[in-house]
Amino acid sequence: KRKEQGTVILALHVDNTGRITRAEIKESSGFSRLDRAALDYLLKHWLVNPGRGEQDYEAPIVFQIE
């Protein structure tokens, strides 16, 4: 509807239980609405295998109009 698209890169820290303990926007899509949606989605739906120790990840979230 608003024709906003882009890629958000999120920086995450995950503890040894698989829980995200820190998440922040590393690179913006250029649209704050998309950045917030990516962060909200990841915090609600992203799961990491526990027992891998503490890890840092980068997660690209792509919003593309088809």
C-alpha positions as CSV (number, residue, x, y, z in Angstrom):
1,K,0.0,0.0,0.0
2,R,2.8,2.4,0.9
3,K,5.3,0.8,-1.5
4,E,8.0,0.6,1.2
5,Q,10.6,-2.1,0.7
6,G,14.1,-2.8,1.8
7,T,16.3,-5.0,3.9
8,V,16.8,-4.6,7.7
9,I,19.9,-6.1,9.3
10,L,19.4,-7.0,12.9
11,A,22.3,-7.7,15.3
12,L,21.3,-10.2,18.0
13,H,22.9,-11.8,21.1
14,V,21.5,-15.2,22.1
15,D,22.2,-16.8,25.5
16,N,23.0,-20.5,26.0
17,T,19.2,-21.3,26.5
18,G,18.5,-20.0,23.0
19,R,16.8,-16.8,24.2
20,I,17.5,-13.5,22.5
21,T,19.0,-11.3,25.1
22,R,19.8,-8.3,22.9
23,A,18.5,-7.2,19.6
24,E,19.2,-4.0,17.7
25,I,19.0,-2.6,14.2
26,K,22.4,-2.7,12.6
27,E,21.3,-1.4,9.2
28,S,18.0,0.3,8.6
29,S,15.8,-0.4,5.6
30,G,15.3,3.4,5.3
31,F,11.8,3.1,6.7
32,S,11.2,3.1,10.5
33,R,8.0,1.2,10.1
34,L,9.8,-1.7,8.4
35,D,12.6,-1.6,10.9
36,R,10.2,-1.9,13.8
37,A,8.2,-4.7,12.2
38,A,11.4,-6.7,11.6
39,L,12.5,-6.3,15.2
40,D,9.0,-7.1,16.6
41,Y,8.7,-10.2,14.4
42,L,12.1,-11.5,15.3
43,L,11.6,-11.1,19.0
44,K,8.2,-12.9,18.9
45,H,9.0,-15.7,16.4
46,W,12.8,-16.4,16.1
47,L,14.1,-19.5,17.9
48,V,17.7,-20.6,18.4
49,N,18.8,-24.1,19.3
50,P,19.7,-24.0,23.0
51,G,23.0,-25.4,24.2
52,R,25.2,-23.8,21.6
53,G,26.6,-21.3,24.1
54,E,26.2,-17.6,23.9
55,Q,26.3,-16.4,20.2
56,D,26.0,-13.2,18.2
57,Y,24.1,-13.3,15.0
58,E,23.1,-11.0,12.1
59,A,19.7,-11.5,10.7
60,P,18.7,-9.9,7.4
61,I,14.9,-9.4,7.1
62,V,13.8,-8.6,3.6
63,F,10.6,-6.6,2.7
64,Q,10.0,-6.8,-1.0
65,I,6.9,-5.9,-3.1
66,E,6.1,-8.5,-5.7
